[in-house]
Amino acid sequence: MGLFERYLSVWVGLAILAGIGLGHLVPDVFGVIATFEYAHVNIAIAILIWLMIYPMMVQIDFSSIKDVGKKPKGLILTLIINWLIKPFSMAFLGWLFFKVLFIDWVDPSTATEYIAGMILLGVAPCTAMVFVWSQMTKGDANYTLVQVSINDIIMIFAFAPIAGFLLGVTDVTVPWDTLLLSVVLYVLIPLVAGALTRKKLDKNNDHSKLDNFLGKMKPWSIIGLLATVTLLFGFQSNTILSKPEAIVLIAIPLLIQTYGIFAISYWLAKSMKLPHNIAAPACMIGTSNFFELAVAVAISLFGLHSGAALATVVGVLVEVPVMLSLVWFVNRTQHWFK
């Protein structure tokens, strides 16, 4: 792995601190950036997220889908966790904590926004970072491609309906046009663009031009990630500094959700007798989130300074160290699998 992947938590942590500090010192700059919107989409965030997602989408080889029948158990596990369990468990935990357990500490409208942000995280299975988690757990790279490819195709059709249903359950008025626009902007278009780019660069199937292109794009993808994190925490810096307890309240159900989903996934993987190099990435996909999509949709639906946007930003804060701890655990328990 390169320097970025090896010290991922360090760079993200520095970007978080930089965002909070800059947001406090030069709030007017972030205020100006926040005004650059079109159809409820923040232009700066959209560009950075595209910069981050596009290279990841180029890595996805949709021709690998033909191999989906070779090892169906791992894919079945991923699909069950991502689409039948995780969105609904996230919505339940959000309701349980912010409508019952934390009801005296958070006002009702803010609580509803926190739940909405958590739901958006739960409905977005990991697409980009899963390649890093798979590599770090010595997962089957080709099979990871199959799992990600299938999940991305399903996401095009399932994200908006499931998110809309669960947001409606929590009494949020869903602007369907904005939700569908977000899916097109942050899933469909990058996916198509990545597939077309890959097809053009890899006509001879020797991967040389493709690898060269991805090598050149990788630094920009890293810049996109760190700049996005810096901006997001800059936009939320006043809330974070004035209400640090809000971060803790949001982080508690997110931590329970993440470790709980992983425990279910890992137990199922062992029960299904999956090989470790299939079980590891399958569980990582089910556990981690496509936080880039969740953040972008939360901002589009509720605004930059909303509780929903803050919840997705806390998701970014929680995800990296938690996933690294799970990578450590997966590598230490490899002997549990054949």
C-alpha positions in Angstrom: 0.0 0.0 0.0 1.0 3.6 -0.6 1.7 6.2 2.1 -2.0 7.4 2.0 -3.6 4.0 2.7 -1.1 3.1 5.3 -1.7 6.2 7.4 -5.3 6.9 6.4 -6.5 7.7 9.9 -3.7 10.3 10.3 -4.5 12.3 7.2 -8.2 12.2 7.8 -7.7 13.3 11.4 -5.5 16.2 10.3 -8.1 17.2 7.8 -10.8 17.2 10.5 -8.7 19.4 12.8 -7.9 21.7 9.9 -11.5 22.0 9.0 -12.6 22.8 12.5 -9.8 25.3 13.0 -10.3 27.1 9.7 -14.1 27.2 10.1 -13.6 28.9 13.4 -10.9 31.3 12.3 -12.3 32.3 8.8 -16.0 31.5 9.0 -16.8 34.1 6.2 -14.8 32.0 3.7 -16.8 29.0 4.4 -20.0 31.1 4.3 -19.1 32.2 0.8 -18.4 28.6 -0.3 -21.8 27.6 1.2 -23.6 30.1 -1.1 -22.4 28.4 -4.3 -25.5 26.2 -4.9 -27.6 25.1 -7.8 -30.8 23.1 -7.3 -29.9 22.6 -3.6 -26.5 21.1 -4.6 -23.4 22.7 -3.2 -21.1 23.1 -6.2 -17.8 22.9 -4.2 -18.9 19.7 -2.4 -20.2 18.2 -5.7 -16.9 18.8 -7.5 -14.8 17.3 -4.7 -17.0 14.3 -4.2 -16.9 13.7 -8.0 -13.1 14.0 -7.8 -13.1 11.4 -5.1 -15.6 9.0 -6.5 -14.8 9.0 -10.2 -11.3 7.2 -10.0 -12.9 4.6 -7.7 -15.7 4.0 -10.3 -13.0 3.5 -13.0 -11.6 0.6 -11.0 -14.9 -1.3 -11.2 -14.8 -3.9 -14.0 -18.4 -4.7 -14.8 -17.3 -7.6 -17.0 -16.5 -9.3 -13.7 -20.2 -9.7 -13.1 -20.1 -12.7 -15.4 -18.3 -14.5 -12.5 -21.1 -13.8 -10.1 -22.3 -17.4 -10.1 -18.9 -18.9 -9.2 -19.1 -18.0 -5.5 -22.6 -16.9 -4.7 -22.6 -17.2 -1.0 -20.4 -14.1 -0.4 -22.6 -12.0 -2.7 -25.7 -13.2 -1.0 -24.3 -12.2 2.4 -23.4 -8.7 1.1 -26.9 -8.2 -0.4 -28.7 -9.4 2.7 -26.7 -7.1 5.0 -26.7 -4.1 2.7 -30.3 -4.1 1.6 -32.4 -6.1 4.1 -30.8 -5.4 7.4 -28.5 -2.4 7.6 -30.9 0.4 6.4 -33.6 -0.7 8.8 -31.4 -1.3 11.8 -29.9 2.2 11.3 -33.3 3.7 11.2 -34.4 1.8 14.3 -31.3 2.8 16.3 -31.8 6.4 15.2 -35.4 6.3 16.4 -34.5 4.5 19.7 -31.7 6.9 20.7 -33.1 10.2 19.5 -36.8 9.7 20.1 -36.5 7.6 23.3 -33.2 7.5 25.1 -31.9 11.0 24.3 -35.3 12.7 24.1 -34.5 15.0 27.0 -31.2 16.2 25.5 -32.2 17.0 21.9 -35.1 19.0 20.6 -37.6 17.1 18.4 -36.8 18.8 15.1 -33.0 18.4 15.5 -33.5 14.8 16.6 -35.5 14.1 13.4 -32.6 15.6 11.3 -30.0 13.4 13.1 -32.1 10.3 12.4 -32.4 11.4 8.7 -28.6 11.7 8.4 -28.1 8.3 10.0 -30.6 6.7 7.6 -28.8 8.2 4.6 -25.6 6.6 5.9 -27.3 3.3 6.4 -28.8 3.1 2.9 -25.5 3.8 1.2 -23.2 0.7 1.2 -19.5 1.3 0.7 -18.2 1.7 -2.8 -14.9 3.6 -2.7 -13.1 2.8 0.5 -14.0 -0.9 0.4 -11.1 -1.4 -2.0 -8.7 -0.2 0.7 -10.4 -2.4 3.4 -10.3 -5.4 1.1 -6.6 -4.9 0.3 -5.8 -4.4 4.0 -7.6 -7.7 4.9 -6.0 -9.7 2.0 -9.4 -10.1 0.4 -10.0 -11.5 -3.1 -9.6 -8.4 -5.2 -11.6 -9.8 -8.2 -14.5 -10.9 -6.0 -14.5 -7.5 -4.3 -15.0 -6.0 -7.7 -18.0 -8.3 -8.3 -19.6 -7.4 -5.0 -19.1 -3.7 -5.5 -20.3 -3.8 -9.1 -23.6 -5.6 -8.1 -24.1 -3.2 -5.1 -23.6 -0.1 -7.3 -26.1 -1.3 -9.8 -28.7 -2.1 -7.1 -28.0 1.3 -5.5 -29.1 3.1 -8.7 -32.5 1.7 -8.3 -32.9 1.0 -4.5 -31.2 4.0 -2.8 -34.0 6.6 -3.4 -37.0 4.3 -2.7 -35.5 2.9 0.6 -34.2 6.2 1.7 -37.6 7.9 0.9 -39.5 5.2 2.7 -37.4 5.3 5.9 -37.3 9.1 5.9 -41.1 9.1 5.6 -41.3 6.7 8.5 -39.4 9.3 10.6 -41.8 12.1 9.6 -39.4 13.8 7.2 -41.0 15.4 4.1 -39.0 13.9 1.3 -38.3 16.2 -1.7 -38.2 13.4 -4.2 -36.8 15.5 -7.1 -33.8 16.4 -5.0 -33.3 12.8 -3.8 -33.5 11.4 -7.3 -31.2 14.2 -8.6 -28.6 13.2 -6.0 -28.7 9.6 -7.1 -28.1 10.6 -10.7 -25.3 13.0 -9.8 -23.4 10.9 -7.3 -24.1 7.3 -8.4 -25.4 7.0 -12.0 -23.2 9.6 -13.8 -19.9 8.7 -12.0 -20.7 5.0 -12.6 -21.3 5.5 -16.3 -18.4 7.8 -16.7 -16.1 5.3 -14.9 -17.3 2.4 -17.1 -16.8 4.4 -20.3 -13.3 5.5 -19.3 -12.3 2.0 -18.4 -13.7 0.7 -21.7 -11.7 3.3 -23.7 -8.4 2.9 -21.8 -8.5 -0.9 -21.6 -9.5 -1.9 -25.1 -6.6 -4.4 -25.4 -7.3 -5.7 -21.9 -3.6 -5.3 -20.9 -4.4 -2.8 -18.2 -1.3 -0.7 -18.9 -3.1 2.5 -19.9 -5.7 1.9 -17.3 -3.1 1.5 -14.5 -1.2 4.6 -15.7 -4.4 6.7 -15.7 -5.4 5.5 -12.2 -1.9 6.2 -11.0 -2.2 9.8 -12.2 -5.8 10.2 -10.8 -5.0 8.7 -7.3 -3.4 11.9 -5.9 -6.4 13.9 -7.1 -8.8 11.4 -5.4 -6.8 11.8 -2.2 -7.0 15.6 -2.5 -10.7 15.3 -3.1 -11.2 13.2 0.1 -9.1 15.4 2.4 -10.6 18.6 0.9 -14.1 17.3 1.3 -13.5 16.3 5.0 -11.9 19.8 5.6 -14.9 21.6 4.1 -17.5 19.5 5.9 -15.9 20.0 9.3 -15.4 23.7 8.4 -19.1 24.2 7.7 -19.9 22.5 11.0 -17.1 23.9 13.1 -19.3 26.3 15.1 -21.8 23.5 16.0 -18.9 21.1 16.9 -17.2 23.7 19.1 -20.4 25.0 20.7 -22.1 21.6 21.1 -19.5 18.9 21.4 -22.0 16.8 23.2 -24.0 16.5 19.9 -21.0 14.7 18.3 -21.0 12.2 21.2 -24.7 11.6 21.1 -24.6 10.9 17.3 -21.5 8.8 17.6 -23.0 6.4 20.1 -25.7 4.8 17.9 -23.3 4.9 14.9 -20.7 2.9 16.8 -23.3 0.4 17.9 -24.6 0.1 14.4 -21.2 -0.4 12.9 -19.9 -3.0 15.3 -23.3 -4.7 15.5 -23.6 -5.1 11.7 -20.1 -6.3 11.5 -20.7 -8.9 14.3 -23.8 -10.2 12.4 -22.0 -10.3 9.1 -18.9 -12.0 10.5 -21.0 -14.6 12.3 -23.0 -15.3 9.1 -19.9 -15.5 7.1 -18.4 -18.1 9.5 -21.7 -20.0 9.6 -21.8 -20.1 5.7 -18.3 -21.4 5.8 -17.0 -18.7 3.5 -13.2 -18.6 2.8 -11.5 -15.8 4.6 -10.6 -13.8 1.5 -14.3 -13.7 0.5 -15.7 -13.2 4.0 -13.4 -10.3 4.9 -14.4 -7.9 2.0 -18.1 -9.1 2.2 -18.3 -8.0 5.8 -16.4 -4.8 5.2 -18.8 -3.8 2.4 -21.8 -4.5 4.7 -20.2 -2.6 7.6 -18.9 0.5 6.0 -20.8 3.3 4.3 -20.7 5.3 1.1 -20.3 8.4 3.2 -19.6 10.6 0.2 -23.1 9.9 -1.2 -24.7 10.2 2.3 -23.0 13.6 2.9 -23.9 15.0 -0.5 -27.6 13.9 -0.3 -27.9 15.2 3.3 -26.6 18.6 2.2 -28.9 18.6 -0.8 -32.0 17.6 1.2 -31.5 19.5 4.4 -28.7 22.1 3.9 -25.1 22.5 4.9 -25.7 23.4 8.5 -28.5 20.9 9.2 -28.5 18.2 11.8 -28.7 15.6 9.0 -25.5 16.9 7.5 -23.8 16.9 10.9 -24.8 13.3 11.4 -23.2 12.2 8.1 -20.1 14.2 9.0 -19.9 12.4 12.3 -20.2 9.2 10.2 -17.0 10.2 8.5 -15.3 10.9 11.9 -16.4 7.5 13.2 -15.9 5.3 10.2 -12.1 5.5 9.6 -10.8 4.5 13.1 -13.7 2.0 13.5 -13.0 0.3 10.2 -9.3 0.2 10.9 -10.0 -1.6 14.2 -12.2 -4.1 12.3 -9.4 -4.6 9.8 -7.1 -5.5 12.8 -9.7 -7.9 14.2 -10.3 -9.6 10.8 -6.6 -10.1 10.3 -6.2 -11.5 13.8 -9.1 -14.0 13.4 -8.1 -15.4 10.0 -7.6 -18.8 11.6 -11.4 -19.0 12.3 -12.0 -19.6 8.6 -10.8 -22.4 6.3 
